[in-house]
């Protein structure tokens, strides 16, 4: 059975996950980490938008050795 988080707890878990990954994650990593915790599928987009409005996270771009730039998120503060 999957555990679905209520929105405030979901937002808190997103920030904790990003912090646990060194303060920065790609969109792909974030989606894979939370795919089983979303009830409708759009909670992650809503959570990242809310956290960005609150000034807790910011859009981040990471360039690897090869390939395209990976978009993601970085914790502020």
Phi, psi and omega in degrees: 000135180273147177261119177261134182265145170291158189305311180299321179290323178299314178299317179298318180294325178297313179297317179298320179296314181297317178298320180292341179264019179092010177094357181210136177219158174274162176302319181299313180298319181293315179297320180292325181289330186247008184299329182268358181254008180255132180280318185247344178102346181247007182295325181295318178296319178295319181294315180294323177296316179296314181295325177292318177297326179282351179079023180268329178228163181218149177301139182225151179231129184238125179259122177273185179294323180225163175085184183284169177289136179264124178275147179193209185224150178228138178282137177262151175088000000 
